[in-house]
Amino acid sequence: MVGGGAAGILAAISSAETGQQTLLLEGNQQLGRKVLIAGNGRCNLTNRDADDPEHYHGTQPHFVRQVLRAFPLQETLTFFRDLGLEVKEEKRGRLFPTSDQAQAVVDLLEDRLGQLGVGVVKGAKICRAVRAETGFVVDSRDGRSWTGRRLVLASGGVSVPKLGADGSGLELAKGFGHRATQLLPGLVPLLSPDEYIRPAQGVKVWAEVRVALGKGRQAIDTDDLLFTPYGVSGFTILNLSARIVPFLERGPLDLAINLFPGQSPEQVSEILKKRWERHPQRGLAFSFTGLLHGKLVGPLLVKLGAAPDQPVGRVPKAQRWELARLLTSWAVQVTQPRDFDHAEVTIGGIHTSEVDPVTLESYLVPGLYLAGELLDVHGDLGGFNLQWAWASGAVAGRGG
């Protein structure tokens, strides 16, 4: 027996491919609902760098290594291409169906389940699972019951609750004696009280964002940065959140935003000097026209305490230097993530120290396997979390 989600579907397929009679219990009335929203409905299937363990995080970061080796990127691509799915690559190594349809991924997976004779029960809201002499007994809220020799729990975390994520799988695992870490929203926008970003809401820029995590560690990313009414978002923030949200539990952090990625304060100061020498009569704010989004210029000049109408030919070198420093290291404080309704993944889950990293079988309960977001593993943005779902599901379904 297997419990739903992307990892659950792969577990069911892998189990059936080994010749085992397999039953897939899905809590929703539709398979793969989270797959359907992945990549804004296009399904960011995996990533060209998906085999690199550095893209996965948890309290035991090395836990993922053997699973990723057991079902690596190439096997993932071969599996889906054998189903009929063609794949294309986009920026940062993200891999999508060439049709740009997440529905195609779910349809092909359902077709494979049917080919293998996997029994699929939808709307199976499981409320109880216990170990019996012959294996496991699983009961649903509506009174139905099933038995099986092995049980794979792969029901996900608590992110995007509107899609049915309710933490029930975590409670079932706890019922078997497993412990869960603290659960936090991941791949999520961040809240900021910074008054200077409010006028820039709706502006999206290409920026480098750095954040110090203490003990010489830092997280850094360069991509789209979106200013919002509540704080900051965009690819770079969502991706960084996978690493920094746990640190926000200890207190606010300052993001250092470089609006000229790859450029130093010295280089930006020189850019401004040359622009101002060409048009010394222009006002300071207007001098950025064509260089920086207009809705960013005003707040930055206010923060610096500079007069927007001051002719640039009269701007002192020291003030130009301070402006260049601000443009390359704008400190924006963030205090906490948005809630699970806005999170793509759950940070945290069942302690991986209680699970065999080779087979994903529980150390506590023989025959019980755990996979996917249910475990304390989360990946960076860009297809890594689906790769973890495919890989861990396949390994758990094979049963060692």
VENGITA-V427115 format. One record per pair of residues at least 24 apart in sequence whose ideal C-beta (glycine too) atoms are under 8 Angstrom apart, sorted by the first residue. I is the first residue (numbers start at 1). J is the second residue. D is the distance in Angstrom with one decimal. If there is no record, write none. Layout:
BEGIN
i=I j=J d=D
i=I j=J d=D
END
This chain:
BEGIN
i=1 j=25 d=6.3
i=1 j=136 d=6.6
i=1 j=138 d=6.0
i=1 j=146 d=5.9
i=1 j=147 d=8.0
i=1 j=148 d=3.7
i=1 j=150 d=7.2
i=1 j=151 d=5.2
i=1 j=152 d=7.2
i=2 j=151 d=7.8
i=2 j=152 d=4.4
i=2 j=154 d=6.5
i=2 j=397 d=7.0
i=3 j=27 d=7.8
i=3 j=126 d=6.5
i=3 j=151 d=7.8
i=3 j=152 d=6.6
i=3 j=153 d=5.1
i=3 j=154 d=5.5
i=3 j=155 d=4.6
i=3 j=169 d=6.0
i=3 j=172 d=7.7
i=4 j=28 d=7.1
i=4 j=31 d=7.3
i=4 j=154 d=6.8
i=4 j=155 d=5.7
i=4 j=156 d=7.8
i=5 j=34 d=6.8
i=5 j=154 d=5.1
i=5 j=155 d=5.6
i=5 j=156 d=4.6
i=5 j=372 d=5.6
i=5 j=373 d=7.2
i=5 j=389 d=7.0
i=6 j=32 d=6.3
i=6 j=34 d=6.5
i=6 j=35 d=5.2
i=6 j=372 d=6.6
i=6 j=386 d=6.2
i=6 j=389 d=3.9
i=6 j=390 d=6.9
i=6 j=393 d=6.8
i=7 j=154 d=3.9
i=7 j=156 d=7.7
i=7 j=371 d=4.2
i=7 j=372 d=2.9
i=7 j=373 d=7.3
i=7 j=374 d=7.7
i=7 j=388 d=7.9
i=7 j=389 d=4.2
i=7 j=390 d=7.5
i=7 j=392 d=5.4
i=7 j=393 d=3.5
i=7 j=396 d=7.3
i=8 j=152 d=6.8
i=8 j=154 d=3.8
i=8 j=155 d=6.9
i=8 j=371 d=7.4
i=8 j=372 d=7.1
i=8 j=393 d=6.4
i=9 j=109 d=5.2
i=9 j=113 d=7.1
i=9 j=393 d=6.8
i=10 j=389 d=6.9
i=10 j=390 d=5.2
i=10 j=393 d=3.1
i=10 j=394 d=4.9
i=10 j=397 d=6.4
i=11 j=152 d=4.6
i=11 j=154 d=5.5
i=11 j=369 d=7.5
i=11 j=371 d=5.8
i=11 j=393 d=4.2
i=11 j=394 d=7.1
i=11 j=396 d=4.9
i=11 j=397 d=3.5
i=12 j=113 d=6.3
i=12 j=118 d=5.0
i=12 j=120 d=8.0
i=12 j=152 d=8.0
i=12 j=397 d=6.4
i=13 j=109 d=7.3
i=13 j=112 d=5.6
i=13 j=113 d=6.4
i=13 j=116 d=6.4
i=13 j=118 d=7.1
i=13 j=394 d=7.8
i=13 j=397 d=6.8
i=14 j=393 d=6.9
i=14 j=394 d=4.5
i=14 j=395 d=7.7
i=14 j=396 d=7.8
i=14 j=397 d=3.1
i=14 j=398 d=5.1
i=15 j=150 d=7.8
i=15 j=152 d=7.4
i=15 j=397 d=4.1
i=15 j=398 d=7.2
i=15 j=399 d=6.9
i=16 j=113 d=7.6
i=16 j=116 d=3.8
i=16 j=117 d=6.8
i=16 j=118 d=5.0
i=17 j=116 d=6.6
i=18 j=397 d=7.7
i=18 j=398 d=5.9
i=18 j=399 d=7.2
i=20 j=150 d=7.8
i=20 j=399 d=7.7
i=22 j=116 d=7.5
i=22 j=118 d=4.9
i=22 j=119 d=7.2
i=22 j=397 d=7.9
i=23 j=118 d=7.2
i=23 j=119 d=4.4
i=23 j=120 d=7.9
i=23 j=121 d=6.8
i=23 j=146 d=6.2
i=23 j=148 d=6.6
i=24 j=113 d=6.7
i=24 j=118 d=5.6
i=24 j=119 d=6.9
i=24 j=120 d=4.8
i=24 j=121 d=7.1
i=25 j=121 d=5.2
i=25 j=124 d=4.1
i=25 j=126 d=6.3
i=25 j=138 d=6.8
i=25 j=140 d=7.7
i=25 j=146 d=7.0
i=26 j=120 d=6.6
i=26 j=121 d=6.7
i=26 j=122 d=4.9
i=26 j=123 d=7.5
i=26 j=124 d=6.2
i=27 j=123 d=7.2
i=27 j=124 d=6.1
i=27 j=125 d=5.2
i=27 j=126 d=6.9
i=27 j=155 d=6.8
i=27 j=164 d=5.5
i=27 j=168 d=7.2
i=28 j=122 d=6.7
i=28 j=123 d=7.2
i=28 j=163 d=7.4
i=28 j=164 d=4.7
i=29 j=122 d=5.2
i=29 j=123 d=5.1
i=30 j=122 d=7.0
i=31 j=106 d=6.0
i=31 j=109 d=7.2
i=31 j=110 d=5.9
i=31 j=120 d=7.2
i=31 j=122 d=7.2
i=32 j=105 d=7.2
i=32 j=106 d=3.9
i=32 j=109 d=6.6
i=33 j=163 d=4.6
i=33 j=164 d=6.6
i=34 j=156 d=6.9
i=34 j=160 d=6.6
i=34 j=163 d=5.6
i=34 j=165 d=7.8
i=35 j=102 d=5.8
i=35 j=105 d=5.8
i=35 j=106 d=5.6
i=35 j=386 d=7.4
i=36 j=102 d=4.7
i=36 j=103 d=6.4
i=36 j=106 d=6.1
i=37 j=102 d=7.2
i=37 j=160 d=7.4
i=37 j=163 d=7.2
i=38 j=102 d=5.9
i=38 j=386 d=6.1
i=39 j=94 d=7.6
i=39 j=96 d=6.1
i=39 j=102 d=6.8
i=39 j=383 d=7.7
i=41 j=101 d=7.8
i=41 j=102 d=5.4
i=42 j=96 d=5.2
i=42 j=97 d=7.1
i=42 j=100 d=4.6
i=42 j=101 d=7.0
i=42 j=102 d=6.0
i=43 j=96 d=6.5
i=43 j=97 d=6.0
i=43 j=101 d=7.4
i=43 j=102 d=3.5
i=43 j=104 d=7.9
i=43 j=105 d=4.9
i=43 j=386 d=7.7
i=44 j=94 d=5.2
i=44 j=95 d=7.2
i=44 j=96 d=6.1
i=44 j=382 d=6.4
i=44 j=383 d=4.3
i=44 j=386 d=6.6
i=45 j=76 d=7.8
i=45 j=80 d=6.8
i=45 j=85 d=7.8
i=45 j=87 d=6.4
i=45 j=95 d=5.1
i=45 j=96 d=6.2
i=45 j=97 d=6.6
i=45 j=105 d=6.7
i=45 j=383 d=6.1
i=45 j=386 d=6.1
i=46 j=73 d=6.2
i=46 j=76 d=5.4
i=46 j=77 d=7.4
i=46 j=95 d=5.0
i=46 j=383 d=4.5
i=46 j=384 d=7.8
i=46 j=386 d=6.0
i=46 j=387 d=4.3
i=46 j=390 d=7.0
i=47 j=73 d=7.8
i=47 j=92 d=7.5
i=47 j=93 d=4.9
i=47 j=94 d=5.7
i=47 j=95 d=6.2
i=47 j=382 d=5.0
i=47 j=383 d=3.8
i=47 j=384 d=5.6
i=47 j=387 d=6.4
i=48 j=73 d=7.2
i=48 j=89 d=6.2
i=48 j=93 d=3.2
i=48 j=94 d=7.9
i=48 j=95 d=6.5
i=49 j=93 d=5.1
i=50 j=76 d=7.2
i=50 j=383 d=6.5
i=50 j=384 d=6.0
i=50 j=387 d=4.0
i=55 j=379 d=5.5
i=55 j=380 d=4.6
i=55 j=384 d=4.7
i=56 j=377 d=5.8
i=56 j=378 d=7.2
i=56 j=379 d=4.9
i=56 j=380 d=7.7
i=56 j=384 d=6.5
i=56 j=388 d=6.4
i=57 j=242 d=5.9
i=57 j=243 d=6.3
i=57 j=347 d=7.6
i=57 j=377 d=7.4
i=57 j=378 d=5.6
i=57 j=379 d=7.2
i=57 j=380 d=7.9
i=58 j=349 d=7.8
i=58 j=352 d=6.2
i=58 j=375 d=7.6
i=58 j=376 d=4.4
i=58 j=377 d=4.7
i=58 j=378 d=6.7
i=59 j=181 d=6.1
i=59 j=351 d=7.3
i=59 j=352 d=7.1
i=59 j=376 d=5.7
i=60 j=352 d=4.7
i=60 j=353 d=6.2
i=60 j=376 d=7.3
i=63 j=352 d=4.2
i=63 j=355 d=7.9
i=63 j=357 d=5.2
i=63 j=375 d=7.9
i=63 j=377 d=6.6
i=64 j=377 d=5.9
i=64 j=388 d=6.9
i=65 j=357 d=7.5
i=66 j=357 d=5.1
i=66 j=358 d=5.2
i=67 j=357 d=6.9
i=67 j=360 d=7.0
i=67 j=388 d=7.8
i=67 j=391 d=5.2
i=67 j=392 d=5.4
i=67 j=395 d=5.2
i=68 j=387 d=7.8
i=68 j=391 d=5.8
i=70 j=358 d=7.6
i=70 j=391 d=7.0
i=70 j=394 d=7.5
i=70 j=395 d=5.1
i=71 j=390 d=6.6
i=71 j=391 d=3.9
i=71 j=392 d=8.0
i=71 j=394 d=4.4
i=71 j=395 d=6.0
i=72 j=391 d=7.7
i=73 j=387 d=7.0
i=75 j=394 d=7.9
i=76 j=387 d=6.4
i=76 j=390 d=5.3
i=76 j=391 d=7.1
i=79 j=390 d=7.6
i=79 j=394 d=8.0
i=80 j=105 d=7.5
i=80 j=108 d=7.4
i=83 j=108 d=4.2
i=83 j=109 d=7.3
i=83 j=111 d=7.3
i=83 j=112 d=5.9
i=84 j=108 d=5.8
i=92 j=223 d=7.5
i=92 j=382 d=5.4
i=93 j=382 d=7.0
i=93 j=383 d=7.8
i=94 j=382 d=4.9
i=94 j=383 d=5.3
i=95 j=383 d=6.0
i=121 j=146 d=7.8
i=125 j=168 d=7.4
i=126 j=155 d=7.9
i=126 j=168 d=6.4
i=126 j=172 d=6.5
i=127 j=168 d=7.6
i=128 j=172 d=7.8
i=128 j=175 d=7.7
i=129 j=153 d=7.8
i=129 j=172 d=4.8
i=129 j=175 d=6.6
i=129 j=176 d=7.5
i=130 j=175 d=7.7
i=131 j=176 d=7.2
i=131 j=365 d=5.9
i=131 j=367 d=7.6
i=131 j=368 d=7.6
i=135 j=367 d=6.3
i=136 j=367 d=6.8
i=136 j=368 d=7.4
i=149 j=367 d=6.7
i=150 j=367 d=4.9
i=150 j=368 d=7.7
i=150 j=369 d=6.8
i=150 j=399 d=5.9
i=151 j=367 d=6.6
i=151 j=368 d=5.4
i=151 j=369 d=7.1
i=152 j=369 d=4.5
i=152 j=370 d=7.5
i=152 j=371 d=6.2
i=152 j=393 d=7.9
i=152 j=396 d=4.9
i=152 j=397 d=6.4
i=153 j=368 d=7.1
i=153 j=369 d=7.2
i=153 j=370 d=5.2
i=153 j=371 d=7.4
i=153 j=374 d=5.8
i=154 j=370 d=7.4
i=154 j=371 d=4.2
i=154 j=372 d=4.5
i=154 j=374 d=6.2
i=154 j=389 d=7.9
i=154 j=392 d=7.7
i=154 j=393 d=5.9
i=154 j=396 d=6.8
i=155 j=372 d=7.9
i=155 j=374 d=6.2
i=156 j=346 d=7.5
i=156 j=372 d=6.1
i=156 j=373 d=4.4
i=156 j=374 d=6.3
i=157 j=183 d=6.7
i=157 j=345 d=6.7
i=157 j=346 d=2.7
i=157 j=348 d=7.6
i=157 j=349 d=6.0
i=157 j=373 d=4.3
i=157 j=374 d=6.7
i=158 j=183 d=5.9
i=158 j=340 d=5.5
i=158 j=346 d=5.3
i=159 j=185 d=6.5
i=159 j=186 d=7.1
i=159 j=340 d=5.2
i=159 j=343 d=4.3
i=159 j=344 d=6.2
i=159 j=345 d=5.4
i=159 j=346 d=4.8
i=159 j=373 d=7.6
i=160 j=340 d=7.2
i=160 j=341 d=7.1
i=160 j=343 d=7.0
i=160 j=344 d=7.3
i=161 j=340 d=6.0
i=161 j=341 d=6.5
i=162 j=341 d=7.0
i=165 j=340 d=7.8
i=165 j=346 d=7.8
i=169 j=374 d=5.1
i=170 j=349 d=7.0
i=170 j=350 d=6.8
i=170 j=374 d=6.5
i=173 j=350 d=5.2
i=173 j=370 d=6.2
i=173 j=374 d=6.7
i=176 j=362 d=6.8
i=176 j=364 d=6.2
i=176 j=365 d=4.8
i=176 j=368 d=6.0
i=177 j=364 d=4.8
i=177 j=365 d=7.1
i=178 j=350 d=5.0
i=178 j=351 d=6.9
i=178 j=354 d=5.5
i=178 j=362 d=6.9
i=178 j=364 d=6.3
i=178 j=370 d=7.6
i=179 j=350 d=7.2
i=179 j=351 d=5.1
i=179 j=354 d=6.9
i=180 j=348 d=6.8
i=180 j=349 d=6.1
i=180 j=350 d=5.5
i=180 j=351 d=7.0
i=180 j=376 d=7.7
i=181 j=348 d=4.1
i=181 j=349 d=6.5
i=181 j=350 d=7.9
i=181 j=351 d=6.3
i=181 j=376 d=5.0
i=182 j=249 d=7.7
i=182 j=348 d=5.4
i=183 j=346 d=5.6
i=183 j=347 d=7.0
i=183 j=348 d=4.4
i=183 j=349 d=7.3
i=184 j=245 d=5.2
i=184 j=246 d=6.3
i=184 j=249 d=7.3
i=184 j=337 d=7.0
i=184 j=346 d=7.4
i=184 j=347 d=4.2
i=184 j=348 d=5.9
i=185 j=241 d=7.8
i=185 j=245 d=6.6
i=185 j=337 d=4.6
i=185 j=338 d=6.6
i=185 j=339 d=6.1
i=185 j=340 d=5.1
i=185 j=342 d=7.0
i=185 j=343 d=3.4
i=185 j=346 d=7.4
i=185 j=347 d=7.0
i=186 j=241 d=6.1
i=186 j=242 d=5.4
i=186 j=245 d=6.1
i=186 j=337 d=7.8
i=186 j=343 d=5.7
i=186 j=344 d=6.9
i=186 j=345 d=4.3
i=186 j=346 d=6.2
i=186 j=347 d=4.0
i=186 j=378 d=5.0
i=187 j=238 d=4.8
i=187 j=239 d=7.3
i=187 j=241 d=5.9
i=187 j=242 d=5.9
i=187 j=343 d=6.3
i=187 j=344 d=3.7
i=187 j=345 d=5.1
i=187 j=378 d=7.8
i=187 j=381 d=5.2
i=187 j=385 d=7.5
i=188 j=238 d=6.6
i=188 j=241 d=5.1
i=188 j=245 d=7.0
i=188 j=337 d=4.4
i=188 j=338 d=5.3
i=188 j=342 d=5.6
i=188 j=343 d=4.1
i=188 j=344 d=7.0
i=189 j=228 d=6.5
i=189 j=230 d=7.2
i=189 j=231 d=6.2
i=189 j=232 d=6.7
i=189 j=233 d=3.7
i=189 j=237 d=6.2
i=189 j=238 d=7.0
i=189 j=241 d=7.7
i=189 j=337 d=7.2
i=189 j=338 d=4.9
i=189 j=342 d=6.1
i=190 j=231 d=5.1
i=190 j=232 d=5.5
i=190 j=233 d=7.5
i=190 j=237 d=5.8
i=190 j=241 d=6.3
i=190 j=248 d=7.8
i=190 j=334 d=4.2
i=190 j=335 d=7.9
i=190 j=336 d=7.3
i=190 j=337 d=5.8
i=190 j=338 d=7.4
i=191 j=230 d=5.5
i=191 j=231 d=4.4
i=191 j=334 d=6.5
i=191 j=335 d=5.5
i=191 j=336 d=5.2
i=191 j=337 d=7.2
i=191 j=338 d=6.5
i=192 j=230 d=7.6
i=192 j=231 d=3.7
i=192 j=232 d=5.9
i=192 j=332 d=5.8
i=192 j=333 d=5.9
i=192 j=334 d=5.0
i=192 j=335 d=6.8
i=193 j=333 d=6.5
i=193 j=335 d=6.4
i=194 j=231 d=7.9
i=194 j=332 d=5.0
i=194 j=333 d=5.6
i=196 j=299 d=4.3
i=196 j=300 d=7.3
i=196 j=302 d=6.8
i=196 j=303 d=5.0
i=196 j=332 d=7.8
i=197 j=227 d=5.1
i=197 j=231 d=7.4
i=197 j=232 d=7.0
i=197 j=299 d=6.9
i=197 j=332 d=6.1
i=198 j=229 d=7.3
i=198 j=299 d=7.9
i=199 j=295 d=6.2
i=199 j=298 d=6.2
i=199 j=299 d=5.0
i=200 j=227 d=4.2
i=200 j=293 d=7.6
i=200 j=295 d=4.8
i=200 j=296 d=5.2
i=200 j=299 d=5.9
i=201 j=227 d=5.3
i=201 j=228 d=5.6
i=201 j=229 d=4.9
i=202 j=226 d=8.0
i=202 j=227 d=6.9
i=202 j=228 d=7.7
i=202 j=295 d=7.6
i=203 j=227 d=5.0
i=203 j=293 d=5.2
i=203 j=295 d=5.0
i=203 j=296 d=6.2
i=204 j=234 d=6.2
i=205 j=259 d=6.3
i=205 j=293 d=6.1
i=205 j=296 d=7.2
i=206 j=261 d=6.4
i=207 j=236 d=6.6
i=207 j=257 d=5.4
i=207 j=258 d=6.2
i=207 j=259 d=5.5
i=207 j=261 d=6.2
i=208 j=236 d=7.9
i=208 j=257 d=7.4
i=208 j=258 d=4.1
i=208 j=261 d=4.0
i=208 j=262 d=7.2
i=209 j=236 d=5.0
i=209 j=237 d=6.9
i=209 j=240 d=6.2
i=209 j=255 d=5.3
i=209 j=256 d=7.1
i=209 j=257 d=5.5
i=209 j=258 d=7.6
i=210 j=255 d=7.3
i=210 j=256 d=4.5
i=210 j=258 d=7.5
i=211 j=240 d=6.5
i=211 j=244 d=5.5
i=211 j=253 d=5.5
i=211 j=254 d=7.1
i=211 j=255 d=5.3
i=211 j=256 d=6.9
i=212 j=253 d=7.6
i=212 j=254 d=7.6
i=212 j=256 d=8.0
i=213 j=243 d=7.3
i=213 j=244 d=6.8
i=213 j=247 d=5.6
i=213 j=253 d=8.0
i=214 j=247 d=7.5
i=219 j=243 d=4.6
i=219 j=244 d=5.8
i=222 j=261 d=4.9
i=222 j=262 d=7.9
i=225 j=257 d=6.8
i=230 j=338 d=7.1
i=231 j=334 d=6.3
i=232 j=332 d=6.7
i=232 j=334 d=6.8
i=235 j=381 d=6.5
i=238 j=344 d=7.1
i=238 j=381 d=5.0
i=239 j=380 d=5.5
i=239 j=381 d=4.1
i=239 j=382 d=7.1
i=241 j=337 d=6.1
i=242 j=345 d=7.6
i=242 j=347 d=7.2
i=242 j=378 d=5.9
i=242 j=379 d=6.9
i=242 j=380 d=5.3
i=242 j=381 d=6.9
i=244 j=334 d=8.0
i=245 j=337 d=5.0
i=245 j=347 d=5.8
i=246 j=347 d=6.4
i=248 j=334 d=6.9
i=248 j=335 d=6.9
i=248 j=336 d=5.5
i=248 j=337 d=6.7
i=252 j=333 d=5.1
i=252 j=334 d=6.6
i=252 j=335 d=4.7
i=253 j=333 d=7.2
i=253 j=334 d=5.7
i=254 j=331 d=4.7
i=254 j=332 d=7.0
i=254 j=333 d=5.4
i=254 j=334 d=7.8
i=255 j=331 d=7.2
i=255 j=332 d=4.8
i=255 j=333 d=7.6
i=255 j=334 d=6.0
i=256 j=329 d=4.7
i=256 j=330 d=7.2
i=256 j=331 d=6.0
i=257 j=329 d=7.4
i=257 j=330 d=4.3
i=257 j=331 d=7.8
i=257 j=332 d=5.9
i=258 j=327 d=7.6
i=258 j=328 d=4.7
i=258 j=329 d=6.4
i=258 j=330 d=7.7
i=259 j=292 d=6.5
i=259 j=296 d=7.1
i=259 j=327 d=5.2
i=259 j=328 d=7.2
i=259 j=330 d=6.8
i=260 j=327 d=6.0
i=260 j=328 d=5.9
i=263 j=328 d=6.4
i=264 j=328 d=6.6
i=265 j=321 d=7.0
i=265 j=324 d=4.5
i=265 j=325 d=4.7
i=265 j=327 d=7.8
i=265 j=328 d=5.0
i=265 j=329 d=7.4
i=266 j=324 d=7.5
i=268 j=324 d=4.2
i=268 j=327 d=5.4
i=268 j=328 d=5.6
i=269 j=320 d=5.7
i=269 j=321 d=5.5
i=269 j=323 d=7.9
i=269 j=324 d=3.8
i=272 j=312 d=8.0
i=272 j=320 d=5.6
i=272 j=323 d=6.8
i=272 j=324 d=6.3
i=273 j=320 d=6.6
i=275 j=312 d=7.7
i=276 j=312 d=3.9
i=276 j=313 d=6.6
i=276 j=315 d=6.8
i=276 j=320 d=7.7
i=279 j=312 d=7.2
i=280 j=311 d=6.5
i=280 j=312 d=6.0
i=280 j=313 d=2.9
i=281 j=311 d=5.7
i=281 j=313 d=6.6
i=282 j=311 d=6.9
i=282 j=312 d=5.6
i=283 j=308 d=6.2
i=283 j=309 d=4.5
i=283 j=310 d=6.5
i=283 j=311 d=6.5
i=283 j=312 d=7.4
i=284 j=308 d=5.6
i=284 j=309 d=7.1
i=284 j=310 d=4.8
i=284 j=311 d=7.7
i=284 j=312 d=5.7
i=284 j=315 d=6.4
i=285 j=309 d=7.1
i=287 j=312 d=4.8
i=292 j=327 d=7.7
i=300 j=326 d=6.0
i=300 j=327 d=7.1
i=300 j=330 d=7.1
i=344 j=381 d=7.3
i=344 j=385 d=7.2
i=345 j=373 d=6.2
i=345 j=378 d=4.9
i=345 j=379 d=7.4
i=345 j=385 d=5.2
i=346 j=373 d=5.6
i=346 j=378 d=6.9
i=347 j=378 d=5.2
i=348 j=376 d=5.5
i=348 j=378 d=7.9
i=349 j=373 d=6.6
i=349 j=374 d=5.5
i=349 j=375 d=4.8
i=349 j=376 d=4.2
i=349 j=377 d=6.9
i=350 j=374 d=5.9
i=350 j=375 d=5.3
i=350 j=376 d=6.2
i=351 j=376 d=6.1
i=352 j=376 d=5.3
i=352 j=377 d=6.8
i=356 j=400 d=7.7
i=358 j=400 d=7.0
i=359 j=395 d=6.7
i=359 j=396 d=7.6
i=359 j=398 d=7.9
i=359 j=399 d=6.9
i=359 j=400 d=3.5
i=360 j=392 d=6.1
i=360 j=395 d=5.3
i=360 j=396 d=4.3
i=361 j=396 d=7.9
i=361 j=399 d=7.4
i=361 j=400 d=6.2
i=369 j=396 d=4.0
i=369 j=397 d=7.9
i=369 j=399 d=6.8
i=370 j=396 d=7.0
i=371 j=395 d=7.3
i=371 j=396 d=4.0
i=371 j=397 d=8.0
END
